[in-house]
Structures are given as structure tokens and as C-alpha cells.
Amino acid sequence: MGISPLFYWVITLRALEIKESVRASIEPQLESMGYEVVDIEYRREPVGMVLRVYIDQPSGVRLEDCAKASSLISSLLDEGDIIEASYSLEVSSPGIERRLTKVSHYERFKGQKILVKTKRSIDGRRKYKGKLIKVNDSGFSIEFEGDKVDLSYCQVLKANLVFTGEKDTEDE
């Protein structure tokens, strides 16, 4: 018969609970060290379950920062016994095409090119690539194919910066 959709929903819900528990456990400590927790992923991969934590700081993230954060995160998670199953921990910078997960990320990267994937089709589209031109607490606008597209954060499945090789912010 196969696996029911309910099974996947329960697994997804559990992964969300774990991500939120991990964030609550590690974020205050990492912030006190000057790091921002940009994103957290908890997912099954060919090697098993992987907990991936993306960190950033104004001066950028070096290998030493990832090692220091990894050690702290590992200790905090072991103390809190948040994840019962075995998993691999990875700590990384968000990279050049970083995800935008908070309103502050959209504000910080206003004027840059982004790729947005929406949860549902809007006017027959689910992907929008364009310049981020306006940001507020409820949503944002991008310049897309010569038009302005307004999106609310609740419509967004995923949003990332797009590397263009140029500095294209409105400060120029």
C-alpha cells in the first residue's frame, strides 16, 4: 500500500519542532558570541539525519568560526538532549546565495537580486527572480520582468540571494 501522506506530515512536523527547539537552545549563546543564526535545516540525507546550522556575522564567517560554533552547539544539544536519534552536525556560513529567512535579511539585502519560490502559483507562476525593491513587516516587492510584484512572507516557500558578480545595491 505504501506510506500515507499523514506519515510524511508527522515527520515534517517533528523536524520543525526539532529545528525550533535547537534554535531556542543555541541562538542566545551564539548571539552572545557575535553570531547570527541565519537558518537551521534538519533532514534525512543519504548519510542519515543531518542538522545543518548556518551562521553569520558582520565580518563574515571563517572556518575557525564554524569550528567554535560547532563545538558550542554540540555541547548545548548534548546537554539539552533535544535530538534523540543519531545525526551529523554541520555548521556553515550561509554562502553567497544565502537564504532569506527573516524580515531583517530582506531589509539588509534590499536592492539586490533575489530568487523567490512561492508556496502556490500566483498568476500562473511560482518562481520570481528580480531586484528586491521594497521591504516592510508584512512583505516585500521585487522588480520582475519590468513590473513590480508584491509578495507577503506567508506566500514564500523559499527565497535566496542571486549571485550576479556585481555589487547591485541601491547605495551606488
C-alpha positions in Angstrom: 0.0 0.0 0.0 2.8 2.5 0.5 3.4 5.2 3.1 0.5 7.5 3.8 0.7 11.3 3.4 -0.1 11.6 7.1 3.3 9.8 7.8 5.2 12.5 5.9 3.2 15.2 7.6 4.1 13.9 11.0 7.8 13.5 10.1 7.8 17.1 8.7 6.1 18.4 11.9 8.6 16.6 14.1 11.5 18.1 12.0 10.0 21.6 12.5 9.7 21.0 16.3 13.3 19.9 16.4 14.5 22.9 14.4 12.7 25.3 16.7 14.0 23.6 19.9 17.5 23.7 18.5 17.1 27.4 17.7 15.8 28.2 21.2 18.7 26.3 22.7 21.6 27.6 20.7 20.6 31.1 19.5 21.2 33.1 22.7 24.6 31.6 23.2 25.7 32.1 19.6 24.4 35.7 19.6 26.4 36.4 22.8 29.5 35.3 20.8 28.5 37.7 17.9 27.0 35.2 15.5 23.6 35.3 13.9 21.7 32.0 13.4 20.6 32.5 9.8 18.9 29.2 9.2 18.6 25.6 10.5 17.9 22.5 8.5 17.1 19.1 9.9 16.7 16.5 7.2 17.3 13.0 6.1 20.2 12.6 3.6 22.0 9.5 2.2 24.3 9.6 5.3 21.4 9.7 7.7 19.9 12.6 9.6 21.8 15.9 9.2 21.4 19.0 11.4 22.8 22.0 9.4 23.2 25.3 11.2 24.0 28.4 9.1 25.7 31.3 11.0 26.9 34.7 10.0 28.5 37.8 11.5 29.2 41.3 10.1 32.9 40.5 9.3 32.0 37.2 7.6 32.4 33.6 8.7 35.7 31.8 8.7 36.5 28.1 9.2 37.5 28.9 12.8 34.1 30.4 13.5 32.4 27.3 12.2 34.6 25.1 14.4 34.0 27.2 17.5 30.2 27.4 16.9 30.1 23.6 16.2 31.7 22.8 19.5 29.3 25.0 21.4 26.2 23.7 19.5 27.3 20.1 20.1 27.7 20.7 23.8 24.4 22.6 24.1 22.5 19.9 22.2 24.1 17.1 24.3 23.1 18.9 27.5 19.6 19.5 26.4 19.1 16.1 24.9 17.0 17.7 22.1 17.6 15.2 19.3 17.2 11.6 20.4 18.2 9.9 17.2 21.8 9.9 15.8 22.6 12.8 13.5 25.5 14.6 11.9 26.1 18.3 12.8 27.3 20.7 10.1 27.9 24.4 10.8 28.4 26.7 7.8 28.3 30.2 6.5 25.1 30.9 4.6 27.1 31.3 1.4 26.9 33.8 -1.4 23.4 32.8 -2.5 22.1 32.7 1.1 18.6 32.1 2.1 16.4 35.0 3.3 14.6 33.7 6.4 13.9 36.8 8.4 12.5 40.3 7.7 15.9 41.7 8.7 17.5 39.6 5.9 15.2 41.2 3.3 15.9 44.7 4.8 19.7 44.0 4.7 19.7 42.9 1.1 17.3 45.5 -0.3 18.5 46.5 -3.8 20.0 43.1 -4.6 18.7 40.4 -6.9 16.8 37.5 -5.3 15.0 34.3 -6.4 11.7 33.6 -4.7 9.7 30.4 -4.9 6.2 30.7 -3.7 4.1 28.0 -2.0 1.3 28.3 -4.6 1.1 29.6 -8.1 0.5 33.4 -8.4 -0.7 34.5 -11.8 0.5 31.2 -13.2 4.0 31.4 -11.7 5.8 30.0 -8.7 9.3 31.5 -9.3 10.2 35.1 -9.4 13.8 36.4 -10.0 14.3 40.1 -9.7 15.6 43.1 -7.7 14.3 43.4 -4.2 13.0 47.0 -4.2 10.7 47.4 -1.1 10.5 45.7 2.3 8.1 46.0 5.2 6.8 43.9 8.1 4.2 42.1 6.1 6.0 41.5 2.8 8.2 42.8 0.0 8.3 43.9 -3.6 10.6 42.8 -6.4 11.1 44.2 -9.8 10.3 41.3 -12.1 10.3 41.4 -15.9 9.7 45.2 -15.9 6.8 45.0 -13.4 6.6 45.3 -9.6 5.5 42.1 -7.9 4.2 42.4 -4.2 4.6 39.3 -2.1 3.8 38.6 1.5 6.2 36.5 3.6 3.5 33.9 4.1 3.4 33.2 0.3 7.1 32.4 0.2 8.3 28.8 0.2 12.0 29.8 -0.2 13.9 33.0 -1.1 17.6 33.3 -1.9 20.1 35.9 -3.0 21.2 35.5 -6.6 24.9 35.9 -7.2 25.5 38.3 -10.1 29.2 39.0 -9.8 28.4 42.7 -9.3 27.5 44.9 -6.4 24.0 46.0 -7.3 22.6 47.7 -4.3 20.7 51.0 -4.3 23.6 52.6 -2.4 25.6 53.0 -5.6 
